[in-house]
């Protein structure tokens, strides 16, 4: 049996026993590409990369990407991903769109009642206790299973999340062997170099090879992601088991693990600040593609932010952990930024049109 066949067979038969076997961390040598890694000063990086857009090119000839969203079957995750998929369909065939298929990767191990509403792949969760209460560790393991078992037609993957709302059609932002990713200000490889060197060795290259990104939103080549995903999973587990890394990275540990895994395999990323916006900090929609509503939005009735204090008007996804948001949410008062107003309008449109909302 050839080496390539052996590796393929090894991946297909990947079992739970191998999940904790972290040789990938030291054994994978990154494919060295002659692309410079980003520096620490994101202000010096132009996030706008002009993409060749030709509206006359048939859709079948475009560089389509498949959108994948990992989720549990919780009420909290489910209402978010239903809204996300509603807006995915609205923009899928819009101008300049390279949006191909869609998959909800359901990592609770069994089908739910929304299988017919959203294209869904059922992945198995990690064995009980292995996530140590950090449920996000199921994300890389779910991607490993999906990439091994699913028939994915597109050559690129967009990794997205339930709390993403697509505000306009997304073109394929990846190009030239590079992925495309949103840079997070709180992902700081240089600051944590001593910790990260446990997982990305000196001989593998400068710490700036590790981009300031998470796994989402990222558009990356499918074949590249097939290599990255097992490493991402193993680095995540190894970091969680390492007290220093666990303390340093906290709730963004799995994001650091993806950035390390991408660097391991020589996959650098175009940093796109226009990939998404995050209310209430980002005030305008502009030319951005995705609203990420991870932060609570609190205002008084004069439209002034009361962030950190529950406002007279508020929208916070965490208010709806055990129940869905009601239809026709109250609109924010005058003076509230466009980003927040747009988000509430989009949530209201989706819930008004989705069947059996709240049942």
C-alpha positions as CSV (number, residue, x, y, z in Angstrom):
1,X,0.0,0.0,0.0
2,X,1.4,3.4,-1.0
3,X,2.1,6.1,1.6
4,X,-0.8,8.3,0.4
5,X,-3.2,5.4,0.7
6,X,-1.9,4.7,4.1
7,X,-2.5,8.2,5.3
8,X,-6.0,8.3,3.8
9,X,-6.9,5.0,5.5
10,X,-5.5,6.3,8.8
11,X,-7.7,9.4,8.6
12,X,-10.8,7.4,7.7
13,X,-10.3,5.0,10.6
14,X,-9.6,7.9,13.0
15,X,-10.9,6.8,16.4
16,X,-11.5,8.3,19.8
17,X,-8.4,6.5,21.1
18,X,-6.3,8.7,18.8
19,X,-7.9,12.0,19.9
20,X,-5.6,12.4,22.9
21,X,-2.5,11.2,21.0
22,X,-0.8,14.5,20.3
23,X,2.1,13.5,18.1
24,X,0.7,15.7,15.4
25,X,1.9,18.7,17.4
26,X,5.5,17.7,17.0
27,X,5.5,15.6,13.9
28,X,3.8,17.9,11.4
29,X,6.3,20.0,9.5
30,X,4.6,23.1,8.0
31,X,4.7,23.5,4.2
32,X,7.0,26.5,3.9
33,X,5.4,29.1,1.7
34,X,7.1,32.3,0.7
35,X,4.3,34.5,2.1
36,X,5.2,36.8,5.0
37,X,3.3,36.4,8.2
38,X,1.4,39.5,9.5
39,X,3.2,41.6,12.1
40,X,1.7,42.7,15.4
41,X,0.6,46.1,14.1
42,X,-2.7,45.4,12.3
43,X,-3.1,49.0,11.5
44,X,-0.3,48.6,8.9
45,X,-2.2,45.9,7.1
46,X,-4.6,46.9,4.3
47,X,-7.6,44.6,4.9
48,X,-9.2,45.4,1.6
49,X,-7.9,43.1,-1.1
50,X,-9.4,43.8,-4.5
51,X,-11.0,40.7,-5.8
52,X,-11.5,40.0,-9.5
53,X,-15.2,40.2,-10.0
54,X,-16.7,39.3,-13.3
55,X,-20.5,39.2,-13.2
56,X,-20.5,37.6,-16.7
57,X,-18.7,34.5,-15.4
58,X,-21.3,31.6,-15.1
59,X,-21.8,30.5,-11.5
60,X,-20.5,27.1,-12.3
61,X,-17.1,28.6,-13.2
62,X,-16.7,30.6,-10.0
63,X,-14.6,29.6,-7.0
64,X,-17.5,28.5,-4.9
65,X,-17.1,27.8,-1.2
66,X,-19.2,25.7,1.1
67,X,-20.5,27.3,4.3
68,X,-20.2,25.1,7.4
69,X,-21.6,26.0,10.8
70,X,-21.0,23.8,13.9
71,X,-23.8,23.7,16.5
72,X,-25.3,21.7,19.3
73,X,-29.0,20.9,19.5
74,X,-29.5,23.4,22.3
75,X,-32.3,25.9,22.0
76,X,-29.7,28.6,22.2
77,X,-27.6,27.3,19.2
78,X,-30.6,26.2,17.2
79,X,-32.5,29.6,17.0
80,X,-29.3,31.3,16.0
81,X,-28.4,28.9,13.2
82,X,-31.9,29.0,11.9
83,X,-31.7,32.8,11.5
84,X,-28.2,32.4,10.1
85,X,-29.4,29.9,7.4
86,X,-32.4,32.1,6.5
87,X,-30.0,35.0,5.6
88,X,-27.6,32.6,3.9
89,X,-30.4,31.6,1.5
90,X,-31.3,35.2,0.9
91,X,-27.8,36.1,-0.3
92,X,-26.6,32.8,-1.8
93,X,-27.4,33.8,-5.4
94,X,-26.8,37.5,-5.1
95,X,-24.4,39.7,-7.1
96,X,-20.8,38.6,-6.9
97,X,-21.7,35.7,-4.6
98,X,-19.4,32.6,-4.5
99,X,-21.6,31.0,-1.8
100,X,-22.2,27.4,-2.7
101,X,-23.7,24.8,-0.4
102,X,-24.4,24.9,3.3
103,X,-24.1,22.4,6.1
104,X,-25.0,22.6,9.8
105,X,-22.6,20.3,11.5
106,X,-24.6,19.0,14.5
107,X,-22.2,17.7,17.1
108,X,-24.6,16.2,19.6
109,X,-24.5,12.8,17.9
110,X,-28.2,12.4,16.9
111,X,-30.6,14.0,14.4
112,X,-33.1,16.7,15.5
113,X,-36.3,18.0,14.1
114,X,-34.6,20.6,11.9
115,X,-32.9,18.2,9.6
116,X,-35.3,19.0,6.8
117,X,-35.1,22.7,7.3
118,X,-31.3,22.9,7.2
119,X,-28.8,20.6,5.4
120,X,-27.2,18.8,8.3
121,X,-24.4,16.5,9.1
122,X,-24.6,14.6,12.4
123,X,-21.2,14.4,14.1
124,X,-20.3,12.6,17.3
125,X,-19.3,14.6,20.3
126,X,-16.1,14.0,22.2
127,X,-16.3,11.3,24.9
128,X,-17.9,12.5,28.1
129,X,-15.6,14.6,30.2
130,X,-12.9,15.1,27.5
131,X,-13.9,18.7,26.8
132,X,-13.4,19.5,30.5
133,X,-16.5,21.7,30.4
134,X,-15.2,23.6,27.4
135,X,-17.8,22.5,24.9
136,X,-16.1,24.4,22.0
137,X,-13.6,21.6,21.8
138,X,-16.3,19.6,20.0
139,X,-15.9,22.0,17.0
140,X,-12.6,20.8,15.6
141,X,-13.5,17.2,16.3
142,X,-16.8,17.7,14.4
143,X,-15.0,19.3,11.4
144,X,-12.6,16.3,11.3
145,X,-15.6,13.9,11.0
146,X,-17.4,16.1,8.4
147,X,-14.3,16.5,6.2
148,X,-13.6,12.8,6.3
149,X,-17.1,11.6,5.6
150,X,-19.1,14.2,3.7
151,X,-19.2,14.6,-0.1
152,X,-18.3,18.3,-0.3
153,X,-18.5,19.6,-3.9
154,X,-16.9,23.0,-3.5
155,X,-13.1,23.5,-3.4
156,X,-13.3,26.0,-0.5
157,X,-14.9,26.1,2.9
158,X,-16.2,29.0,4.9
159,X,-16.2,28.2,8.6
160,X,-19.0,30.3,10.1
161,X,-20.9,30.3,13.4
162,X,-24.5,30.3,14.5
163,X,-24.4,34.0,15.7
164,X,-23.4,35.2,12.3
165,X,-25.9,37.1,10.1
166,X,-24.9,37.5,6.4
167,X,-25.6,41.1,5.4
168,X,-24.6,40.9,1.7
169,X,-23.4,38.2,-0.8
170,X,-19.9,36.9,0.0
171,X,-17.4,36.4,-2.7
172,X,-14.5,34.0,-2.3
173,X,-12.0,36.2,-0.4
174,X,-9.3,33.5,-0.4
175,X,-6.7,33.7,-3.2
176,X,-3.2,32.7,-4.2
177,X,-3.0,29.8,-1.8
178,X,-3.9,32.0,1.1
179,X,-6.9,31.7,3.3
180,X,-9.0,34.7,4.2
181,X,-9.8,35.5,7.8
182,X,-11.0,38.1,10.2
183,X,-8.2,39.5,12.5
184,X,-9.2,39.6,16.2
185,X,-7.5,42.2,18.3
186,X,-7.4,39.8,21.3
187,X,-5.5,37.1,19.5
188,X,-1.9,38.1,20.2
189,X,0.7,35.4,19.3
190,X,3.7,37.6,20.0
191,X,2.4,38.4,23.6
192,X,2.1,34.7,24.3
193,X,5.2,33.5,22.4
194,X,6.7,31.5,25.3
195,X,3.4,29.5,25.7
196,X,2.8,29.0,22.0
197,X,6.3,27.7,21.5
198,X,5.2,24.5,23.2
199,X,2.9,23.9,20.2
200,X,4.8,25.7,17.5
201,X,8.5,25.0,17.7
202,X,11.3,27.4,17.1
203,X,12.5,25.5,14.0
204,X,9.1,25.8,12.4
205,X,9.5,29.5,11.9
206,X,8.9,33.0,13.5
207,X,6.0,33.4,15.8
208,X,4.5,35.9,13.3
209,X,3.6,32.9,11.1
210,X,0.8,32.4,13.5
211,X,-2.0,34.8,12.3
212,X,-4.2,36.7,14.8
213,X,-7.3,34.8,13.8
214,X,-9.7,32.1,15.0
215,X,-11.3,29.4,12.9
216,X,-14.2,31.7,12.1
217,X,-14.9,33.4,9.9
218,X,-12.3,31.8,7.6
219,X,-12.4,30.9,4.0
220,X,-9.8,28.2,3.2
221,X,-9.1,25.6,0.6
222,X,-10.9,22.3,1.3
223,X,-7.7,20.2,0.9
224,X,-5.8,22.5,3.1
225,X,-8.5,22.3,5.8
226,X,-8.4,18.5,5.6
227,X,-4.8,18.7,6.8
228,X,-5.4,21.5,9.3
229,X,-8.4,20.0,11.1
230,X,-6.8,17.0,12.8
231,X,-3.9,19.2,14.0
232,X,-6.4,21.9,15.2
233,X,-8.2,19.2,17.2
234,X,-5.1,17.8,18.8
235,X,-3.6,21.2,19.6
236,X,-6.9,22.3,21.2
237,X,-6.9,19.2,23.4
238,X,-3.2,19.6,24.3
239,X,-3.6,23.3,25.1
240,X,-6.6,22.5,27.4
241,X,-4.5,19.9,29.2
242,X,-1.7,22.4,29.7
243,X,-2.3,24.6,32.7
244,X,-0.3,27.5,31.4
245,X,-2.0,27.5,28.0
246,X,-5.5,27.0,29.5
247,X,-5.0,29.9,31.9
248,X,-3.5,32.2,29.2
249,X,-6.0,31.6,26.4
250,X,-9.2,30.8,28.4
251,X,-12.4,31.0,26.3
252,X,-10.4,31.7,23.1
253,X,-8.1,28.7,23.4
254,X,-9.6,26.9,20.5
255,X,-9.1,30.0,18.3
256,X,-5.4,30.0,19.2
257,X,-5.3,26.3,18.4
258,X,-6.7,26.9,14.9
259,X,-4.2,29.7,14.2
260,X,-1.3,27.4,15.3
261,X,-2.6,24.5,13.2
262,X,-2.9,26.8,10.2
263,X,0.7,27.9,10.7
264,X,1.8,24.2,11.1
265,X,0.7,23.5,7.6
266,X,2.0,26.6,6.0
267,X,-1.4,28.2,5.4
268,X,-1.2,31.9,5.8
269,X,-4.2,34.2,5.7
270,X,-5.3,37.4,4.1
271,X,-6.5,39.5,7.0
272,X,-9.9,41.0,6.2
273,X,-11.2,43.6,8.6
274,X,-14.2,43.9,6.3
275,X,-15.1,40.3,6.8
276,X,-17.5,41.1,9.6
277,X,-18.6,43.7,12.1
278,X,-19.4,43.3,15.8
279,X,-22.1,45.5,17.4
280,X,-22.1,47.6,19.5
281,X,-18.5,48.5,18.9
282,X,-18.8,48.7,15.1
283,X,-21.3,51.4,14.4
284,X,-21.9,51.1,10.6
285,X,-22.5,48.2,8.2
286,X,-20.4,49.8,5.4
287,X,-19.0,47.2,3.0
288,X,-18.8,44.4,5.6
289,X,-20.2,40.9,4.9
290,X,-21.3,39.5,8.3
291,X,-22.7,40.8,11.6
292,X,-21.4,38.9,14.6
293,X,-23.7,39.5,17.5
294,X,-21.5,38.1,20.3
295,X,-21.7,41.2,22.5
296,X,-24.8,42.5,24.3
297,X,-26.3,45.8,23.1
298,X,-27.6,48.0,25.9
299,X,-28.9,51.6,25.5
300,X,-31.0,54.1,27.4
301,X,-34.1,55.6,25.7
302,X,-32.0,58.5,24.4
303,X,-29.9,56.0,22.4
304,X,-26.8,56.3,24.6
305,X,-24.9,53.1,25.2
306,X,-24.9,51.7,28.7
307,X,-22.5,48.8,27.9
308,X,-21.7,46.8,31.0
309,X,-25.1,47.8,32.5
310,X,-28.5,46.5,31.5
311,X,-30.1,49.2,29.4
312,X,-33.6,50.4,29.2
313,X,-33.5,48.8,25.7
314,X,-31.3,45.8,25.1
315,X,-30.6,42.9,22.7
316,X,-28.3,40.2,24.0
317,X,-28.3,36.7,22.6
318,X,-27.7,35.4,26.2
319,X,-31.1,36.5,27.2
320,X,-32.4,33.6,25.1
321,X,-30.5,30.6,26.2
322,X,-33.6,28.4,27.1
323,X,-36.2,30.0,24.8
324,X,-36.2,31.7,21.4
325,X,-36.4,35.5,20.9
326,X,-40.0,36.5,20.4
327,X,-41.2,37.6,17.0
328,X,-41.3,41.4,16.3
329,X,-38.6,42.5,18.8
330,X,-39.0,46.1,19.9
331,X,-36.8,48.3,17.7
332,X,-34.0,50.3,19.5
333,X,-34.7,54.0,20.3
334,X,-33.6,56.8,18.0
335,X,-29.8,57.4,18.1
336,X,-28.8,53.8,18.3
337,X,-26.1,52.9,15.7
338,X,-27.0,51.5,12.3
339,X,-25.3,48.2,13.1
340,X,-27.6,47.4,16.0
341,X,-30.8,48.7,14.2
342,X,-29.9,46.5,11.1
343,X,-29.3,43.4,13.3
344,X,-32.7,43.7,15.0
345,X,-34.4,44.3,11.7
346,X,-32.8,41.2,10.3
347,X,-33.6,39.0,13.3
348,X,-37.3,40.2,13.0
349,X,-37.5,39.4,9.3
350,X,-36.1,35.9,9.8
351,X,-38.4,35.1,12.8
352,X,-41.4,36.4,10.9
353,X,-40.8,34.1,8.0
354,X,-39.4,30.9,9.7
355,X,-42.0,28.2,10.2
356,X,-43.0,27.1,13.7
357,X,-41.0,29.7,15.5
358,X,-41.0,29.1,19.2
359,X,-42.8,25.8,19.0
